[in-house]
Amino acid sequence: MDHTTNLILPSLLAADWTQVGAEVKRAEDAGAKWLHLDVMDGAFVDNISFGPQMVQTVRKCTDMYLDVHLMIHRADHYLERFIKAGANNITIHVEANYDTSVTETLQRIRAAGLHCGIALHPDTPFEAALPYVNDIDLLLVMTVVPGFGGQPFMEKETMPKLAAARDHRDANGLKFHLEVDGGVYTHTAPIAKQNGANLFVCGTSSFGPPDMKQAMNELAAAVV
């Protein structure tokens, strides 16, 4: 899929974890092509979610593309576990601590045959991603403070940054996806699209409604 295709990504963080397999199937039946998995360590962000075993469990349930977002320190230390667990894309944060470096971690993800991405906290300027934009498949602009679902979309803090990323990408002939995550609903997704996003991570707005297929269709229609 290229960066001109719009896609809705359900976020497993908002699923019912007592029935993970059924929830993954629900997302697939609702039309999801990619599934977003938020890994949190309780240190880089103030929450703990799940680790490589959950990624491995999800992989056993589906052939969907697994978009794994590491909101953790020392992503390079844990990297092999997520590669082996079955991730298709691994996104890491520029703000996190590394035993080696962001660059080396991206190179290792690529060498394993996976796609790689960079994520930016709402407070982090686009310039922090500039050293890496030639080496990534995806740039994730967090549109809430990472750690918890259900937060409001931070339009004024994040949309200028998203637009700057789009403008730089297009001016330099680059092809990376622009992803947003946090507070993405039918009324905020179009705002993100107008500023360059083509990947829309939706947690509460996709897994929350009883009819997930209808919710996904409405979200997709909002970014046509």
Backbone as a chain_set.jsonl record, in Angstrom:
{"seq": "MDHTTNLILPSLLAADWTQVGAEVKRAEDAGAKWLHLDVMDGAFVDNISFGPQMVQTVRKCTDMYLDVHLMIHRADHYLERFIKAGANNITIHVEANYDTSVTETLQRIRAAGLHCGIALHPDTPFEAALPYVNDIDLLLVMTVVPGFGGQPFMEKETMPKLAAARDHRDANGLKFHLEVDGGVYTHTAPIAKQNGANLFVCGTSSFGPPDMKQAMNELAAAVV", "coords": {"N": [[0.828, -1.195, 0.0], [0.528, 2.204, -0.874], [1.463, 5.612, 0.065], [-0.633, 7.211, -0.605], [-3.007, 6.007, -0.183], [-5.798, 5.773, 1.892], [-6.368, 4.512, 5.165], [-8.067, 2.821, 7.775], [-7.102, 1.966, 10.999], [-7.812, -0.262, 13.408], [-7.226, -0.119, 16.921], [-5.752, -2.31, 19.106], [-5.628, -1.781, 21.779], [-8.066, -0.841, 22.63], [-9.714, -2.987, 22.541], [-11.633, -5.867, 23.763], [-9.937, -7.591, 25.988], [-10.4, -9.995, 27.169], [-11.271, -11.598, 25.254], [-9.447, -11.931, 23.057], [-8.804, -13.238, 20.595], [-11.343, -13.393, 19.341], [-11.91, -10.68, 19.146], [-9.912, -9.757, 17.432], [-10.696, -11.114, 15.137], [-13.171, -9.893, 14.811], [-12.379, -7.317, 14.102], [-11.118, -7.891, 11.669], [-13.265, -8.948, 10.206], [-14.747, -6.677, 10.063], [-13.497, -5.26, 8.149], [-10.887, -4.379, 8.464], [-7.513, -3.946, 7.449], [-5.026, -3.501, 8.455], [-3.763, -3.841, 11.763], [-3.365, -2.118, 14.768], [-0.985, -2.123, 17.325], [-0.293, -1.189, 20.52], [2.463, -0.957, 22.46], [3.416, -0.578, 25.737], [5.538, 0.466, 28.382], [5.414, 1.397, 30.994], [7.337, 3.131, 31.815], [8.539, 4.811, 29.775], [6.07, 5.732, 28.988], [3.236, 6.472, 31.069], [1.85, 4.021, 31.649], [1.132, 0.525, 31.412], [0.903, -1.86, 28.954], [1.022, -4.325, 26.989], [3.237, -6.959, 25.825], [5.676, -8.676, 23.724], [4.52, -11.239, 23.714], [1.758, -10.879, 23.462], [1.667, -9.778, 20.896], [2.545, -11.991, 19.473], [0.447, -13.772, 20.057], [-1.709, -12.477, 18.778], [-0.764, -12.612, 16.171], [-1.034, -15.335, 15.682], [-3.725, -15.476, 15.332], [-4.441, -14.159, 13.028], [-3.809, -13.021, 9.621], [-3.536, -10.41, 9.155], [-1.904, -7.239, 8.609], [0.408, -6.276, 10.974], [0.853, -3.538, 12.854], [3.085, -2.364, 14.869], [3.588, -0.415, 17.642], [6.045, 0.838, 19.514], [6.067, 2.117, 22.523], [8.24, 2.545, 24.368], [11.209, 2.514, 26.422], [14.543, 1.673, 25.369], [14.072, 0.223, 22.995], [15.696, -1.034, 21.185], [16.931, -3.027, 22.671], [14.831, -4.82, 23.16], [14.028, -5.516, 20.667], [14.378, -7.852, 18.964], [12.585, -9.668, 20.022], [10.084, -8.693, 19.329], [10.26, -8.75, 16.588], [10.441, -11.518, 16.124], [7.958, -12.193, 17.106], [6.136, -11.564, 15.167], [5.562, -9.052, 14.042], [4.805, -6.678, 11.437], [5.337, -4.029, 10.814], [7.428, -1.934, 12.722], [7.347, 0.689, 14.891], [9.202, 3.243, 16.417], [10.085, 5.514, 19.099], [11.465, 8.806, 18.883], [12.059, 10.118, 21.202], [12.695, 8.327, 23.169], [14.947, 6.338, 25.286], [17.957, 4.685, 24.263], [20.077, 1.812, 23.965], [21.818, 1.717, 21.885], [21.232, 3.428, 19.193], [18.714, 5.501, 17.607], [18.955, 5.415, 14.817], [20.46, 3.047, 14.355], [18.683, 1.176, 15.369], [16.483, 1.419, 13.621], [17.757, 0.521, 11.31], [18.209, -2.156, 11.96], [15.604, -3.122, 12.146], [14.805, -2.861, 9.497], [16.698, -4.561, 8.296], [15.766, -6.985, 9.133], [13.736, -7.425, 7.458], [11.389, -6.094, 7.828], [9.002, -3.358, 7.852], [9.617, 0.032, 8.954], [9.171, 2.62, 11.411], [8.93, 6.02, 12.691], [7.946, 7.677, 15.635], [6.361, 10.568, 17.001], [5.957, 12.399, 19.928], [3.276, 14.537, 21.068], [4.452, 16.992, 21.892], [6.845, 17.086, 20.57], [8.814, 18.487, 18.027], [8.529, 18.409, 14.39], [11.055, 18.585, 13.311], [12.695, 16.919, 14.81], [12.434, 14.467, 13.664], [13.705, 14.658, 11.263], [16.421, 13.666, 10.806], [15.905, 11.043, 10.143], [14.041, 10.636, 8.155], [14.566, 9.757, 5.579], [14.846, 7.091, 5.835], [12.615, 5.717, 6.674], [9.388, 4.057, 6.68], [7.108, 5.033, 7.647], [5.683, 7.719, 9.429], [4.626, 8.525, 12.527], [2.457, 10.689, 14.001], [1.648, 11.511, 17.12], [-1.498, 12.273, 18.356], [-2.54, 12.629, 20.774], [-1.429, 12.685, 24.22], [0.84, 10.125, 24.708], [-0.089, 6.967, 26.124], [-2.645, 6.504, 27.305], [-5.934, 5.562, 26.23], [-8.843, 7.233, 24.751], [-8.516, 9.997, 24.962], [-8.89, 13.558, 24.168], [-8.543, 14.847, 20.831], [-5.66, 16.521, 19.837], [-5.63, 19.114, 18.198], [-4.547, 21.752, 17.59], [-1.983, 21.616, 18.578], [-0.769, 19.596, 17.108], [-1.446, 19.403, 14.35], [-0.155, 21.404, 12.676], [2.44, 20.359, 12.689], [2.072, 17.863, 11.469], [1.309, 18.714, 8.912], [3.681, 19.987, 8.172], [5.373, 17.787, 8.01], [4.198, 16.404, 5.891], [4.585, 18.293, 3.82], [7.386, 18.417, 3.683], [7.971, 15.773, 3.01], [6.695, 15.524, 0.469], [7.982, 17.514, -0.992], [10.494, 16.502, -1.186], [10.32, 14.166, -2.528], [9.768, 11.83, -1.113], [8.296, 8.825, 0.34], [6.976, 8.007, 2.648], [4.384, 6.83, 4.874], [1.915, 8.793, 6.587], [0.816, 8.791, 9.765], [-1.76, 9.037, 12.217], [-2.608, 9.006, 15.67], [-4.814, 8.835, 18.266], [-7.624, 10.125, 19.736], [-9.084, 9.943, 17.386], [-11.819, 10.25, 15.46], [-14.93, 10.308, 13.556], [-15.272, 13.037, 13.206], [-12.792, 14.166, 13.617], [-10.907, 12.808, 12.081], [-11.098, 13.739, 9.337], [-9.856, 16.24, 9.609], [-7.228, 15.55, 10.197], [-6.656, 14.23, 7.81], [-6.763, 16.347, 5.971], [-4.436, 17.608, 6.628], [-2.507, 15.871, 5.841], [-2.436, 13.183, 6.719], [-2.673, 9.641, 6.126], [-3.014, 7.24, 7.35], [-5.045, 6.122, 9.905], [-5.332, 5.671, 13.181], [-7.62, 4.09, 15.184], [-9.112, 3.624, 18.15], [-11.134, 3.552, 20.52], [-13.172, 4.495, 18.86], [-13.472, 2.537, 16.96], [-13.41, -0.185, 18.031], [-15.191, 0.318, 20.081], [-18.063, 0.841, 19.418], [-21.046, -1.234, 19.129], [-21.582, -2.308, 16.589], [-19.08, -2.929, 14.746], [-18.308, -3.026, 12.069], [-19.992, -1.152, 10.801], [-19.086, 1.139, 12.142], [-16.413, 1.232, 11.258], [-16.844, 1.595, 8.517], [-18.04, 4.114, 8.539], [-15.942, 5.673, 9.54], [-14.069, 5.284, 7.51], [-15.439, 6.48, 5.394], [-15.322, 9.092, 6.192], [-12.817, 9.947, 5.53], [-12.479, 9.796, 2.847]], "CA": [[0.0, 0.0, 0.0], [1.34, 3.421, -0.908], [1.085, 6.647, 1.024], [-1.808, 7.95, -1.061], [-4.184, 5.217, 0.182], [-6.261, 6.004, 3.255], [-6.678, 3.26, 5.84], [-8.463, 2.878, 9.184], [-6.426, 0.912, 11.762], [-8.293, -0.467, 14.775], [-6.169, -0.26, 17.921], [-6.057, -3.409, 20.025], [-5.703, -1.236, 23.138], [-9.467, -0.591, 22.956], [-10.469, -4.234, 22.399], [-11.926, -6.647, 24.962], [-8.813, -8.524, 26.066], [-10.829, -11.32, 27.638], [-11.594, -12.369, 24.051], [-8.548, -11.327, 22.07], [-8.962, -13.866, 19.282], [-12.623, -12.975, 18.774], [-11.823, -9.251, 18.84], [-9.092, -9.646, 16.221], [-11.567, -11.557, 14.038], [-14.181, -8.844, 14.641], [-11.736, -6.251, 13.33], [-10.901, -8.39, 10.31], [-14.582, -9.045, 9.564], [-15.221, -5.303, 9.855], [-12.793, -4.708, 6.996], [-9.533, -3.896, 8.768], [-6.371, -4.548, 6.749], [-3.923, -3.36, 9.401], [-4.143, -3.757, 13.17], [-2.371, -1.323, 15.502], [-0.713, -2.679, 18.654], [0.452, -0.236, 21.335], [3.268, -1.581, 23.512], [3.781, 0.453, 26.712], [6.423, -0.16, 29.383], [5.275, 1.972, 32.325], [8.477, 4.021, 32.074], [8.481, 5.847, 28.739], [4.726, 6.279, 29.193], [2.716, 6.124, 32.395], [0.887, 2.924, 31.547], [1.708, -0.743, 30.959], [-0.115, -2.535, 28.155], [1.377, -5.727, 26.72], [4.55, -7.13, 25.22], [5.772, -9.516, 22.526], [3.632, -12.405, 23.748], [0.468, -10.475, 22.905], [1.864, -9.675, 19.445], [2.604, -13.375, 18.99], [-0.919, -14.304, 20.16], [-2.489, -11.868, 17.703], [-0.27, -13.158, 14.908], [-1.61, -16.676, 15.516], [-5.158, -15.333, 15.047], [-4.724, -13.393, 11.813], [-2.766, -12.679, 8.654], [-3.53, -8.956, 8.997], [-0.653, -6.5, 8.799], [0.502, -5.851, 12.373], [1.551, -2.259, 12.993], [3.463, -2.402, 16.289], [4.08, 0.89, 18.099], [6.792, 0.627, 20.76], [6.155, 3.266, 23.422], [9.102, 1.962, 25.4], [12.649, 2.757, 26.399], [15.416, 0.565, 24.963], [13.438, -0.592, 21.95], [16.738, -1.853, 20.556], [17.16, -4.194, 23.533], [13.698, -5.744, 23.055], [13.611, -5.563, 19.267], [14.303, -9.197, 18.385], [11.386, -10.35, 20.519], [8.941, -8.238, 18.549], [10.462, -9.271, 15.234], [10.071, -12.935, 16.15], [6.539, -12.319, 17.457], [5.338, -11.473, 13.949], [5.246, -7.688, 13.608], [5.124, -6.308, 10.048], [5.979, -2.722, 10.953], [7.746, -1.545, 14.09], [7.556, 2.127, 15.032], [9.904, 3.579, 17.651], [10.019, 6.941, 19.436], [12.726, 9.557, 18.916], [12.296, 10.656, 22.548], [13.037, 7.238, 24.1], [16.359, 6.008, 25.505], [18.443, 3.525, 23.492], [21.434, 1.338, 24.247], [22.603, 2.066, 20.693], [20.716, 4.69, 18.647], [17.516, 5.395, 16.774], [19.37, 5.009, 13.473], [20.834, 1.632, 14.336], [17.466, 0.391, 15.601], [15.763, 1.408, 12.349], [18.5, -0.341, 10.385], [17.978, -3.55, 12.36], [14.229, -3.469, 11.753], [14.845, -3.017, 8.04], [17.494, -5.747, 7.968], [14.946, -8.166, 9.436], [12.724, -7.536, 6.42], [10.165, -5.425, 8.263], [8.905, -1.912, 7.681], [9.985, 0.729, 10.184], [8.591, 3.947, 11.548], [9.31, 6.93, 13.769], [6.804, 8.321, 16.274], [6.634, 11.834, 17.675], [5.084, 12.855, 21.003], [2.672, 15.827, 20.672], [5.338, 18.124, 22.177], [8.092, 16.968, 19.816], [8.674, 19.106, 16.703], [8.839, 17.572, 13.226], [12.507, 18.618, 13.061], [13.334, 15.795, 15.498], [12.372, 13.293, 12.78], [14.43, 14.922, 10.01], [17.572, 12.789, 10.526], [15.488, 9.666, 9.869], [12.927, 10.551, 7.204], [14.96, 9.02, 4.369], [15.02, 5.678, 6.17], [11.408, 5.188, 7.309], [8.2, 3.783, 5.879], [5.947, 5.586, 8.339], [5.88, 8.702, 10.486], [3.444, 8.576, 13.387], [2.277, 11.894, 14.802], [0.701, 11.271, 18.209], [-2.437, 13.382, 18.475], [-2.802, 12.732, 22.221], [-0.248, 12.313, 25.006], [0.85, 8.667, 24.695], [-0.237, 6.234, 27.367], [-4.021, 6.099, 27.604], [-6.922, 5.803, 25.204], [-9.989, 8.046, 25.099], [-8.191, 11.414, 25.156], [-9.311, 14.41, 23.046], [-7.647, 15.123, 19.708], [-4.907, 17.761, 20.067], [-5.522, 19.67, 16.848], [-3.663, 22.914, 17.41], [-0.6, 21.242, 18.912], [-0.179, 18.55, 16.253], [-1.724, 19.49, 12.911], [0.916, 22.092, 11.937], [3.569, 19.427, 12.568], [1.693, 16.887, 10.447], [1.389, 19.398, 7.617], [5.111, 20.188, 7.879], [5.903, 16.48, 7.591], [3.684, 16.166, 4.533], [5.23, 19.208, 2.87], [8.777, 17.987, 3.517], [7.955, 14.504, 2.266], [6.336, 15.723, -0.927], [9.003, 18.36, -1.632], [11.733, 15.733, -1.359], [10.052, 12.928, -3.257], [9.762, 10.68, -0.212], [7.06, 8.037, 0.188], [6.521, 7.416, 3.904], [3.021, 7.057, 5.339], [1.706, 9.688, 7.72], [-0.151, 8.139, 10.634], [-2.169, 9.739, 13.425], [-3.11, 8.101, 16.704], [-5.306, 9.519, 19.456], [-8.783, 10.984, 19.559], [-9.49, 9.919, 15.973], [-13.242, 9.933, 15.261], [-15.394, 10.775, 12.246], [-15.175, 14.503, 13.103], [-11.386, 14.601, 13.668], [-10.132, 12.168, 11.009], [-10.952, 14.612, 8.164], [-8.882, 17.3, 9.901], [-5.912, 14.932, 10.017], [-6.465, 13.964, 6.383], [-6.475, 17.633, 5.311], [-3.053, 17.973, 6.948], [-1.567, 14.923, 5.251], [-2.499, 11.804, 7.213], [-3.38, 8.609, 5.347], [-3.275, 6.119, 8.251], [-5.817, 6.665, 11.02], [-5.471, 4.68, 14.249], [-8.902, 4.316, 15.855], [-9.317, 2.662, 19.219], [-12.498, 3.639, 21.041], [-14.137, 4.749, 17.783], [-13.668, 1.336, 16.138], [-13.799, -1.313, 18.874], [-16.221, 0.712, 21.043], [-19.452, 0.63, 19.004], [-21.426, -2.64, 19.003], [-21.446, -2.699, 15.182], [-17.747, -2.448, 14.36], [-18.248, -2.845, 10.613], [-20.606, 0.147, 10.51], [-18.168, 2.167, 12.646], [-15.257, 1.291, 10.345], [-17.309, 2.177, 7.261], [-18.249, 5.546, 8.757], [-14.618, 6.278, 9.653], [-13.471, 5.275, 6.167], [-16.156, 7.481, 4.58], [-14.928, 10.429, 6.65], [-11.492, 10.315, 4.996], [-12.446, 9.542, 1.388]], "C": [[0.867, 1.251, 0.0], [0.725, 4.508, -0.04], [-0.089, 7.495, 0.573], [-3.107, 7.214, -0.733], [-4.544, 5.47, 1.639], [-6.712, 4.689, 3.888], [-7.038, 3.531, 7.296], [-7.834, 1.691, 9.905], [-7.051, 0.794, 13.145], [-7.106, -0.668, 15.715], [-6.576, -1.293, 18.959], [-6.202, -2.929, 21.465], [-7.155, -1.076, 23.591], [-10.331, -1.854, 22.864], [-10.77, -4.854, 23.767], [-10.878, -7.747, 25.063], [-9.198, -9.887, 26.651], [-11.16, -12.232, 26.454], [-10.75, -11.863, 22.885], [-8.748, -11.92, 20.684], [-10.236, -13.427, 18.591], [-12.595, -11.505, 18.37], [-10.986, -9.003, 17.584], [-9.927, -10.036, 15.002], [-12.65, -10.514, 13.765], [-13.623, -7.696, 13.815], [-11.557, -6.664, 11.869], [-12.233, -8.445, 9.553], [-15.162, -7.667, 9.276], [-14.489, -4.6, 8.72], [-11.393, -4.197, 7.251], [-8.485, -4.666, 7.969], [-5.117, -4.534, 7.625], [-4.518, -3.318, 10.805], [-3.007, -3.069, 13.924], [-2.224, -1.881, 16.913], [0.211, -1.739, 19.417], [1.151, -0.946, 22.49], [3.767, -0.48, 24.446], [4.491, -0.194, 27.897], [6.279, 0.392, 30.801], [6.41, 2.902, 32.717], [8.5, 5.159, 31.054], [7.113, 6.53, 28.749], [4.188, 5.75, 30.516], [1.574, 5.107, 32.303], [1.659, 1.69, 31.092], [0.619, -1.47, 30.175], [0.212, -4.005, 27.987], [2.719, -5.768, 26.0], [4.526, -8.067, 24.032], [4.854, -10.727, 22.537], [2.248, -12.084, 23.203], [0.562, -10.346, 21.39], [1.858, -11.07, 18.829], [1.212, -14.019, 19.003], [-1.793, -13.777, 19.026], [-2.065, -12.436, 16.352], [-0.845, -14.554, 14.632], [-3.071, -16.619, 15.088], [-5.442, -14.755, 13.668], [-3.511, -13.272, 10.897], [-2.718, -11.17, 8.409], [-2.129, -8.381, 9.218], [-0.641, -5.956, 10.219], [1.446, -4.658, 12.495], [1.853, -2.069, 14.485], [4.164, -1.099, 16.669], [4.725, 0.708, 19.469], [6.917, 1.938, 21.531], [6.968, 2.831, 24.635], [10.51, 2.539, 25.297], [13.358, 1.486, 25.946], [14.718, -0.377, 23.974], [14.461, -1.491, 21.262], [17.016, -3.124, 21.365], [16.076, -5.253, 23.331], [13.324, -6.1, 21.62], [13.411, -6.978, 18.726], [13.034, -9.931, 18.816], [10.151, -9.948, 19.722], [9.046, -8.668, 17.091], [9.994, -10.726, 15.167], [8.586, -13.145, 16.422], [5.624, -12.162, 16.248], [4.903, -10.092, 13.529], [5.584, -7.508, 12.129], [5.794, -4.95, 9.974], [6.266, -2.488, 12.437], [8.097, -0.058, 14.092], [8.164, 2.41, 16.399], [9.868, 5.095, 17.86], [11.398, 7.592, 19.429], [13.074, 9.983, 20.336], [12.788, 9.593, 23.541], [14.548, 7.082, 24.257], [16.726, 4.741, 24.733], [19.815, 3.118, 23.999], [22.363, 1.718, 23.097], [22.13, 3.436, 20.186], [19.44, 4.425, 17.879], [17.89, 4.857, 15.396], [19.685, 3.524, 13.401], [19.617, 0.729, 14.535], [16.632, 0.31, 14.33], [16.442, 0.484, 11.339], [18.279, -1.816, 10.697], [16.573, -4.014, 11.995], [14.185, -3.743, 10.254], [15.591, -4.284, 7.64], [16.723, -7.04, 8.218], [13.827, -8.357, 8.412], [11.396, -6.89, 6.765], [10.165, -3.969, 7.811], [9.201, -1.237, 9.017], [9.406, 2.135, 10.192], [9.171, 4.713, 12.721], [8.038, 7.565, 14.317], [7.252, 9.575, 17.007], [5.542, 12.12, 18.702], [4.464, 14.199, 20.572], [3.574, 17.038, 20.887], [6.6, 18.149, 21.307], [7.926, 17.562, 18.425], [9.037, 18.14, 15.574], [10.346, 17.503, 12.981], [13.242, 17.455, 13.727], [13.341, 14.535, 14.644], [13.24, 13.446, 11.535], [15.637, 14.016, 9.764], [17.177, 11.403, 10.024], [14.517, 9.529, 8.704], [13.29, 9.825, 5.909], [14.985, 7.512, 4.591], [13.765, 5.025, 6.739], [10.312, 4.928, 6.283], [6.991, 4.529, 6.422], [6.397, 6.614, 9.371], [4.569, 8.821, 11.253], [3.465, 9.853, 14.213], [1.224, 11.586, 15.858], [-0.187, 12.497, 18.384], [-3.081, 13.429, 19.859], [-1.484, 12.44, 22.93], [-0.229, 10.79, 25.124], [0.651, 8.061, 26.082], [-1.632, 5.703, 27.627], [-4.945, 6.424, 26.445], [-7.99, 6.773, 25.689], [-9.717, 9.517, 25.319], [-8.677, 12.249, 23.963], [-8.176, 14.696, 22.075], [-6.992, 16.495, 19.882], [-4.61, 18.44, 18.724], [-4.462, 20.748, 16.74], [-2.211, 22.591, 17.704], [0.043, 20.351, 17.843], [-0.399, 18.721, 14.757], [-0.685, 20.307, 12.131], [2.136, 21.19, 11.712], [3.294, 18.384, 11.482], [1.799, 17.499, 9.055], [2.835, 19.65, 7.206], [5.751, 18.893, 7.396], [5.458, 16.149, 6.174], [4.425, 17.022, 3.509], [6.674, 18.805, 2.617], [8.842, 16.705, 2.69], [7.736, 14.748, 0.775], [7.395, 16.53, -1.671], [10.272, 17.573, -1.94], [11.521, 14.37, -2.016], [10.08, 11.681, -2.389], [8.378, 10.033, -0.223], [6.491, 7.532, 1.506], [5.058, 7.771, 4.208], [3.02, 8.095, 6.457], [0.524, 9.151, 8.529], [-0.488, 9.046, 11.812], [-2.805, 8.748, 14.386], [-3.515, 8.92, 17.918], [-6.462, 10.433, 19.162], [-9.305, 11.025, 18.137], [-10.92, 9.38, 15.852], [-13.664, 10.484, 13.895], [-15.279, 12.291, 12.094], [-13.732, 15.006, 13.159], [-10.539, 13.984, 12.555], [-10.02, 13.055, 9.768], [-9.959, 15.748, 8.38], [-7.467, 16.764, 9.693], [-5.634, 14.664, 8.542], [-6.075, 15.249, 5.64], [-5.02, 18.065, 5.532], [-2.042, 16.914, 6.55], [-1.672, 13.488, 5.675], [-3.171, 10.876, 6.199], [-3.639, 7.349, 6.162], [-3.898, 6.682, 9.528], [-6.039, 5.562, 12.053], [-6.713, 5.039, 15.062], [-9.113, 3.229, 16.895], [-10.763, 2.626, 19.653], [-13.517, 3.769, 19.916], [-14.343, 3.542, 16.873], [-14.149, 0.158, 16.981], [-14.968, -0.971, 19.806], [-17.648, 0.425, 20.623], [-19.788, -0.861, 18.866], [-21.31, -3.173, 17.581], [-20.133, -2.13, 14.648], [-17.659, -2.201, 12.854], [-18.84, -1.496, 10.22], [-19.681, 1.286, 10.954], [-16.974, 2.341, 11.714], [-15.657, 1.94, 9.022], [-17.499, 3.684, 7.39], [-16.912, 6.289, 8.873], [-13.946, 6.351, 8.294], [-14.118, 6.336, 5.285], [-15.729, 8.902, 4.946], [-13.595, 10.882, 6.057], [-11.361, 9.992, 3.501], [-11.941, 10.785, 0.681]], "O": [[1.821, 1.355, 0.771], [-0.366, 4.357, 0.509], [-0.503, 8.407, 1.289], [-4.193, 7.739, -0.979], [-3.687, 5.389, 2.518], [-7.352, 3.861, 3.24], [-6.41, 4.351, 7.966], [-8.003, 0.546, 9.486], [-6.84, 1.67, 13.984], [-6.113, -1.302, 15.356], [-7.613, -1.164, 19.609], [-6.833, -3.6, 22.282], [-7.449, -1.162, 24.783], [-11.541, -1.796, 23.084], [-10.236, -4.425, 24.79], [-10.922, -8.723, 24.314], [-8.399, -10.823, 26.623], [-11.311, -13.445, 26.601], [-11.276, -11.425, 21.862], [-8.85, -11.183, 19.702], [-10.228, -13.121, 17.398], [-13.192, -11.126, 17.362], [-11.317, -8.139, 16.772], [-9.873, -9.375, 13.965], [-13.005, -10.279, 12.61], [-14.303, -7.164, 12.937], [-11.813, -5.881, 10.955], [-12.311, -8.036, 8.394], [-15.969, -7.504, 8.361], [-14.825, -3.469, 8.37], [-10.766, -3.638, 6.351], [-8.567, -5.887, 7.833], [-4.27, -5.424, 7.548], [-5.627, -2.825, 11.01], [-1.835, -3.398, 13.739], [-3.215, -2.088, 17.612], [1.354, -1.517, 19.017], [0.498, -1.473, 23.391], [4.456, 0.442, 24.011], [4.097, -1.265, 28.36], [6.948, -0.087, 31.717], [6.437, 3.407, 33.839], [8.483, 6.332, 31.427], [7.007, 7.739, 28.546], [4.63, 4.715, 31.014], [0.48, 5.329, 32.821], [2.71, 1.801, 30.462], [-0.479, -1.672, 30.692], [-0.265, -4.842, 28.753], [3.264, -4.733, 25.617], [3.487, -8.243, 23.396], [4.447, -11.198, 21.476], [1.628, -12.925, 22.551], [-0.352, -10.754, 20.674], [1.239, -11.297, 17.79], [0.846, -14.729, 18.066], [-2.526, -14.536, 18.392], [-2.905, -12.707, 15.494], [-1.109, -14.905, 13.482], [-3.6, -17.589, 14.546], [-6.57, -14.849, 13.183], [-2.363, -13.398, 11.323], [-1.957, -10.7, 7.563], [-1.297, -8.962, 9.916], [-1.568, -5.257, 10.627], [2.652, -4.759, 12.273], [0.985, -1.664, 15.258], [5.19, -0.733, 16.095], [4.04, 0.454, 20.46], [7.774, 2.767, 21.225], [6.467, 2.759, 25.757], [10.942, 2.989, 24.235], [12.85, 0.377, 26.114], [14.773, -1.599, 24.106], [14.125, -2.585, 20.808], [17.304, -4.175, 20.793], [16.369, -6.448, 23.332], [12.41, -6.892, 21.389], [12.39, -7.267, 18.101], [12.479, -10.722, 18.053], [9.273, -10.773, 19.472], [8.033, -8.92, 16.439], [9.247, -11.11, 14.267], [8.017, -14.158, 16.017], [4.466, -12.577, 16.29], [3.968, -9.955, 12.739], [6.534, -8.109, 11.627], [6.705, -4.739, 9.174], [5.444, -2.807, 13.296], [9.01, 0.388, 13.396], [7.705, 1.885, 17.413], [9.65, 5.857, 16.919], [12.374, 7.012, 19.906], [14.246, 10.189, 20.651], [13.246, 9.931, 24.632], [15.327, 7.62, 23.469], [15.903, 3.84, 24.573], [20.615, 3.958, 24.409], [23.542, 2.004, 23.306], [22.57, 4.474, 20.682], [19.121, 3.284, 17.543], [17.231, 3.96, 14.87], [19.231, 2.828, 12.493], [19.53, -0.348, 13.945], [16.125, -0.76, 13.994], [15.774, -0.244, 10.604], [18.173, -2.635, 9.783], [16.375, -5.157, 11.585], [13.602, -4.73, 9.805], [15.156, -5.002, 6.739], [16.995, -8.065, 7.593], [13.066, -9.321, 8.484], [10.395, -7.108, 6.082], [11.202, -3.423, 7.437], [9.058, -1.847, 10.077], [9.182, 2.751, 9.15], [9.806, 4.15, 13.613], [7.152, 7.947, 13.552], [8.353, 9.644, 17.553], [4.353, 12.086, 18.385], [5.073, 14.926, 19.788], [3.476, 18.015, 20.145], [7.338, 19.134, 21.315], [6.999, 17.189, 17.706], [9.766, 17.171, 15.787], [10.856, 16.49, 12.502], [14.304, 17.047, 13.256], [14.153, 13.636, 14.865], [13.484, 12.468, 10.828], [15.87, 13.623, 8.62], [18.027, 10.663, 9.529], [14.199, 8.409, 8.302], [12.403, 9.328, 5.214], [15.13, 6.744, 3.64], [13.828, 3.9, 7.235], [10.305, 5.489, 5.187], [5.971, 4.648, 5.744], [7.371, 6.402, 10.093], [3.534, 9.175, 10.687], [4.369, 10.073, 15.019], [0.047, 11.419, 15.538], [0.302, 13.616, 18.542], [-4.038, 14.168, 20.089], [-0.526, 11.994, 22.298], [-1.205, 10.212, 25.601], [1.156, 8.576, 27.08], [-1.793, 4.584, 28.114], [-4.769, 7.432, 25.761], [-8.05, 7.104, 26.874], [-10.588, 10.233, 25.813], [-8.858, 11.714, 22.869], [-7.009, 14.775, 22.457], [-7.678, 17.502, 20.052], [-3.503, 18.354, 18.192], [-3.575, 20.667, 15.89], [-1.307, 23.215, 17.148], [1.264, 20.353, 17.691], [0.4, 18.22, 13.966], [-0.358, 19.931, 11.005], [2.781, 21.257, 10.666], [4.17, 18.062, 10.68], [2.319, 16.873, 8.131], [3.177, 19.539, 6.029], [6.574, 18.903, 6.48], [6.248, 15.672, 5.359], [4.84, 16.53, 2.459], [7.143, 18.842, 1.479], [9.667, 16.576, 1.785], [8.483, 14.252, -0.068], [7.676, 16.265, -2.84], [11.031, 17.93, -2.841], [12.424, 13.535, -2.053], [10.382, 10.592, -2.876], [7.413, 10.609, -0.726], [5.591, 6.692, 1.488], [4.569, 8.845, 3.856], [4.005, 8.251, 7.178], [-0.604, 9.071, 8.042], [0.381, 9.737, 12.343], [-3.45, 7.784, 13.976], [-2.694, 9.608, 18.525], [-6.317, 11.409, 18.427], [-9.901, 12.017, 17.718], [-11.182, 8.205, 16.112], [-12.85, 11.057, 13.171], [-15.197, 12.789, 10.971], [-13.467, 16.15, 12.79], [-9.55, 14.583, 12.131], [-8.939, 13.126, 9.184], [-9.292, 16.175, 7.438], [-6.619, 17.427, 9.096], [-4.51, 14.847, 8.076], [-5.18, 15.243, 4.794], [-4.451, 18.795, 4.721], [-0.86, 17.027, 6.873], [-1.052, 12.627, 5.051], [-4.11, 11.268, 5.505], [-4.396, 6.479, 5.73], [-3.355, 7.595, 10.15], [-6.827, 4.641, 11.836], [-6.837, 6.156, 15.564], [-9.271, 2.056, 16.559], [-11.532, 1.773, 19.211], [-14.611, 3.212, 20.007], [-15.293, 3.522, 16.091], [-15.185, -0.434, 16.68], [-15.663, -1.873, 20.273], [-18.394, -0.181, 21.393], [-18.917, -1.662, 18.527], [-20.982, -4.341, 17.376], [-20.082, -0.999, 14.164], [-17.0, -1.256, 12.42], [-18.264, -0.777, 9.403], [-19.511, 2.272, 10.238], [-16.57, 3.466, 11.417], [-14.903, 2.739, 8.468], [-17.169, 4.442, 6.478], [-16.77, 7.402, 8.365], [-13.325, 7.359, 7.957], [-13.433, 7.013, 4.518], [-15.769, 9.805, 4.109], [-13.279, 12.071, 6.08], [-10.253, 9.925, 2.968], [-11.833, 10.797, -0.545]]}, "num_chains": 1, "name": "protein.A"}
